[in-house]
Amino acid sequence: MNKIAVTLPDGKVVEAEKGISALEFIKTISMKLYKEAVACRIDGVLKDLWTCLDKDCSFEVVTFSSDEGKKVYWHTTSHILAQAVKRLFGDKVKLGIGPAIDKGFYYDFDVEESITIEILEKIEQEMQKIIKEDLKIERFELSREEAIKLMQQRGENYKVELINDIPEGEIISFYRQGEFVDLCTGPHLPSTGRVKAFKLLSVAGAYWRGDSKNKMLQRVYGVSYEKKSQLDEYLTMLEEAKKRDHRKLGRELDLFDIFDEGPGFPFFLPKGMIIRNILEDFWREEHKRRGYQEIKTPIMLTKDLWIQSGHWDHYKENMYFTKIDDQEFAIKPMNCPGSILVYKRKSHSYRELPQRLCELGLVHRHELSGVLHGLMRVRCFTQDDAHIFMLPSQIKDEIKGVIDLIDYFYSVFGFKYHVELSTRPENSMGTDEQWNMAETALKEALEEVGINYKINEGDGAFYGPKIDFHLEDSLKRTWQCATIQLDFQMPERFDLYYIGEDGAKHRPVMLHRVVFGSIERFIAILTEHFAGAFPVWLAPTQIRVIPVSDNFNDYAAKISQTLKENGFRVEEDYRSETVGYKIRDAQLQKIPYMVIVGEKEQKENTIAVRDRKKGDLGSFTIDEFVSMVKEKVEKKVIE
């Protein structure tokens, strides 16, 4: 009666004393895991390590190496941050929220004094003291009345508001460490001393609960790790990311810019348009090869259309509106209703399906000024959309075809990626049967092509589940770009049909998908991934011809003309500067090849070639050089 059976992830069943804490149980199975554990999972539920095992259960150790483990670690560090701020400011500060996020944590504070770099340093010092105190962390629960009373006594009005919003019947839990108590669902580390290395990164303004009508709070961001070496590596990556910031490089390399006259509306400059046009030409070529037909739909359509599509109910706060001749219009935030109108304009036979309609469609979305970020978060952008109208029997093959297309595109740019399957959200349209069918089709397609994926519960589109592709850049940051969304709802709402083999009308299934996602955002990702040093096939200027003096300008012009005739994008540098100065400038402009000509080259009818990464490559005939570069361009070589 005093023993329980604990089932481990590998299926092994271990006998344990009834009532043993999770941490003590871990100690009996592995000292290594005992030292690494930050939380545990009991019967599938994430729990604190001091939780007692009081019945037969499944059990899994959660470590920092997992996403969940990191969030437990970071959430505990956010509480240490809040405790330090309360110690420094006392009753002058009111606590907002302090969650773990994808890369660290933040905490929001209502305090009159501006949190400067100097104050951040003082907060860090106080956090170090709290960690050194190794305060035990404990969880306790209260009734709604008791919880409100506790927070009112402590003057935490924001916490009282949060408690009042907790649904009836839900547990209201708190965590205590020393004198500090916070409303929280947990779980947390066993003690503050478990946090080994941390850094506060920045301060930003944030409206309470994300509503601009509420007070602006001060949000302190930070990150923490189990080892100082891990923290140092992350901070080094952040420094490198600053150097690669696409906003900085976009201006320096004359690619794109955003002006005060159009916040959130990017301008592409001539060199940026070269990159954009290459990407779009590549996109068109591949889509044509795979049976897509390109269309173009208007950026403004009537309000009635958006009501019919469901966007009015689910997305209108992100849309722009206008009136023409007393009729209300909306600027499109998405391209799908336009594609639907193209499909619907005439009757279709089952023999015509699938019909793959693709569009580089300009869309506009209302974003708050505080979240705008270069090309990453803008108010207008071009989605490389496609909408596939198909028979139910074609669903799996079409999804597999899109997966193959996305995999090919990302391999061309050298990106690794991982996949998430997002399931039905709370505000969804449609029946259980439709959603089950759609989610099953996506799962089976992924499994048949052998792609590992994780489930992202409740994050699907309102009209259907989706597969999201998260690519990894050269700094190991991830970006969600491509997506595949299966939709049974739009064909229903717009009464789409095809004529089946039986001569009767049947409902097609619709698949929404993007590969780049947003052309603008993808260019920003590429700029940071390559640090502005684009591979030669993408580089706005592929070659710069540099004469060593004015005496060789004519020979340089002849070489330049030959290169241009071979289809290369070439610049000449005839400035009266030293060769060293001209080479440094070409390096700063991240031009792949410098062709240097002087007396020797002119006599021998050759060129001296310099690679921006490898340095001097030696002497080439013009034909040898043309052949080498053409091969790299044609094969889209990534170096």
Stockholm file with secondary structure:
# STOCKHOLM 1.0

chainA/1-639         MNKIAVTLPDGKVVEAEKGISALEFIKTISMKLYKEAVACRIDGVLKDLWTCLDKDCSFEVVTFSSDEGKKVYWHTTSHILAQAVKRLFGDKVKLGIGPAIDKGFYYDFDVEESITIEILEKIEQEMQKIIKEDLKIERFELSREEAIKLMQQRGENYKVELINDIPEGEIISFYRQGEFVDLCTGPHLPSTGRVKAFKLLSVAGAYWRGDSKNKMLQRVYGVSYEKKSQLDEYLTMLEEAKKRDHRKLGRELDLFDIFDEGPGFPFFLPKGMIIRNILEDFWREEHKRRGYQEIKTPIMLTKDLWIQSGHWDHYKENMYFTKIDDQEFAIKPMNCPGSILVYKRKSHSYRELPQRLCELGLVHRHELSGVLHGLMRVRCFTQDDAHIFMLPSQIKDEIKGVIDLIDYFYSVFGFKYHVELSTRPENSMGTDEQWNMAETALKEALEEVGINYKINEGDGAFYGPKIDFHLEDSLKRTWQCATIQLDFQMPERFDLYYIGEDGAKHRPVMLHRVVFGSIERFIAILTEHFAGAFPVWLAPTQIRVIPVSDNFNDYAAKISQTLKENGFRVEEDYRSETVGYKIRDAQLQKIPYMVIVGEKEQKENTIAVRDRKKGDLGSFTIDEFVSMVKEKVEKKVIE
#=GR chainA/1-639 SS CCEEEEECTTSCEEEEETTEEHHHHHHHHCHHHHHHEEEEEETTEEECTTCEECSSEEEEEEETTSHHHHHHHHHHHHHHHHHHHHHHHGGGCEECCCCEETTEEEEEEECSSCCCHHHHHHHHHHHHHHHHHTCBEEEEEECHHHHHHHHHHTTCHHHHHHHHHSCTTCCEEEEEETTEEEECCCCCCSBGGGCCEEEEEEEEEEEGGGCTTSCEEEEEEEEEESSHHHHHHHHHHHHHHHHHCHHHHHHHTTSEECCTTSTTCCEECHHHHHHHHHHHHHHHHHHHHTTCEECCCCSEEEHHHHHHHTHHHHHGGGCEEEEETTEEEEECSCSHHHHHHHHHTSCCBGGGCSEEEEEEEEEECCCCGGGCBTTTBCSEEEEEEEEEEECGGGHHHHHHHHHHHHHHHHHHTTCEEEEEEECCCTTCCSCHHHHHHHHHHHHHHHHHTTCCEEEETTCSBTTBCEEEEEEECTTSCEEEEEEEEEESHHHHHTTCCEECTTSSEECCEEEEEEEEEEHHHHHHHHHHHTTTCCCTTTCSSCEEEEESSGGGHHHHHHHHHHHHHTTCCEEECCCSSCHHHHHHHHHHTTCSEEEEECHHHHHHTCEEEEETTTEEEEEECHHHHHHHHHHHHHTTCCC
#=GC SS_cons         CCEEEEECTTSCEEEEETTEEHHHHHHHHCHHHHHHEEEEEETTEEECTTCEECSSEEEEEEETTSHHHHHHHHHHHHHHHHHHHHHHHGGGCEECCCCEETTEEEEEEECSSCCCHHHHHHHHHHHHHHHHHTCBEEEEEECHHHHHHHHHHTTCHHHHHHHHHSCTTCCEEEEEETTEEEECCCCCCSBGGGCCEEEEEEEEEEEGGGCTTSCEEEEEEEEEESSHHHHHHHHHHHHHHHHHCHHHHHHHTTSEECCTTSTTCCEECHHHHHHHHHHHHHHHHHHHHTTCEECCCCSEEEHHHHHHHTHHHHHGGGCEEEEETTEEEEECSCSHHHHHHHHHTSCCBGGGCSEEEEEEEEEECCCCGGGCBTTTBCSEEEEEEEEEEECGGGHHHHHHHHHHHHHHHHHHTTCEEEEEEECCCTTCCSCHHHHHHHHHHHHHHHHHTTCCEEEETTCSBTTBCEEEEEEECTTSCEEEEEEEEEESHHHHHTTCCEECTTSSEECCEEEEEEEEEEHHHHHHHHHHHTTTCCCTTTCSSCEEEEESSGGGHHHHHHHHHHHHHTTCCEEECCCSSCHHHHHHHHHHTTCSEEEEECHHHHHHTCEEEEETTTEEEEEECHHHHHHHHHHHHHTTCCC
//
